[in-house]
Each structure stands twice: as structure tokens, then as C-alpha cells.
Amino acid sequence: GAPAQHFHPDGTVRGLLNVFVPLVRVDASNGSTELRPGTHSWLDGGAREWDERRGDVAAAPSLDPGELLLFDYRLMHRGRANATADPRHVGYVVYATRPGISDLHNFPQDEWLLESSRAELLGVVEPSAA
């Protein structure tokens, strides 16, 4: 088991998508990911407090192995508590919607990918005009 995480965004970069891929069934018993819809806009000047009395409703979908959960990198979310003795294995990928951005907040060692010569070689950015 594991306790619930605190709500957090993965970072502040616009244009990144989180992709979670459960490798086992995730549900309320083993801690599915809980999302607070609309909170990604708080970082763009729409900040306010989450208030369930005002009608704010979180979502925590149950997922089968191989299903995908995609959400904005800036969205407030958390892993709910795993009340079972079994581990909850989840694959995690961050997808960039445009060249030149990366998840340097969680993966700072990947900064080398954005250096122009390496990025061109890997197809992350368009080749320089010669």
C-alpha cells in the first residue's frame, strides 16, 4: 500500500501532455489517479481555490491495463491511496505537442535532447536552413 499523494501539477510548461498507462487494473482500492478538471488554467491567471461546495468535482477513473489516461501537464492531480498489498504499476510518458519543449521539471537530465544539433538529429526540431 501507499498513502495518497498531495494534489500537484507536474510543471508549468504549456504544450505538454501526461500519458499514464496502467499495467494492472487501477481503481479506488489501489489508488487510481484523481484529476481536478480545469485547474490547468489556474497557471494562466485563472487561479482560485478548489471548492466542492461550489460544484468543483474531481474525477478518478478506473482503468484496465493498457488503457490510456491523457491530461494536461499543468493539471492538478494526485495518486490516490493504495489500500491493497499489491503494487500499482503505471507507465508514464510526457508528450510534447510542439518542438523545443520537454519535461525538464521532472527529467532535468534530458536537457541535452534540446541542444540544437542533437535535437535536429533526433527529429525533435526542424533542421537548420543551410
BAMAR-286563 format. One record per residue (C-alpha): residue in one letter; x, y, z. Coordinates in steps of 0.25 Angstrom, whole numbers, plus 2048, in hexadecimal, padded with zeros to 3 digits. Layout:
<recs>
AXYZ;...
</recs>
This chain:
<recs>
G800800800;A80380F800;P7FD81C805;A7F68257FB;Q7FF8307F5;H7FC83F7F6;F7F68467EA;H80084C7E1;P80384F7D3;D80F8497CC;G8148567C8;T8108637C1;V8148617B3;R8098637A9;G80885979E;L80C84C7A5;L8028407A8;N8038367B2;V8008287AE;F7FE81D7B8;V7FD80F7B4;P7F98057BF;L8007F87BF;V7F67F27C9;R7E77F67CB;V7E78037D3;D7DA8077DB;A7D680C7E8;S7DC8017F0;N7EA8027EB;G7EB8117E8;S7E78167DB;T7EB8247D6;E7E282F7DB;L7E183B7D2;R7DB8497D5;P7D684D7C7;G7D885C7C3;T7E485E7CD;H7EE85F7C1;S7E886D7BE;W7EC8727CC;L7FA8737C8;D7F587D7BD;G7F08877C7;G7E387F7CA;A7E787C7D8;R7DD8797E2;E7DA86F7ED;W7D58617EB;D7C78617F1;E7BE8557F1;R7B385D7F7;R7B38667EB;G7B285A7E2;D7C08567DF;V7C08477DD;A7CD83F7DC;A7CE8337D2;A7D58267D5;P7D381C7CA;S7D580D7CC;L7DD8087C1;D7E17FA7BB;P7EF7F67B7;G7F37FD7AA;E7E88087AB;L7EE8167AA;L7EB8227B3;L7EF82F7AC;F7EF83C7B3;D7F684A7B2;Y80384A7B9;R7FF8567C1;L7F28507C7;M7F184E7D6;H7F183F7D8;R7F58347E2;G7F78257E4;R7EC8217EE;A7F08177F9;N7F38097F6;A7EB801801;T7F07F47FC;A7FD7EC7FE;D7FF7EB7EF;P8087F57E7;R8017FF7DD;H80A7FF7D1;V80780A7C7;G80F80E7BB;Y81181D7B9;V8158257AD;V8158347AB;Y81183879C;A815846797;T80B84C78D;R816855787;P825855784;G82E85A78F;I82785779B;S82A84C7A5;D8268477B3;L83384D7B9;H82C84F7C7;N82B8407C9;F83683C7C0;P8418467C0;Q84B83C7BB;D84483D7AD;E84884B7AB;W8538467A1;L848842798;L844851795;E852855791;S850859782;S85A84F77C;R855843784;A846847783;E847848773;L84E83A773;L84383477B;G83883C773;V83384477F;V835851777;E835854769;P843854762;S84A862761;A849869754;A85786874D;
</recs>
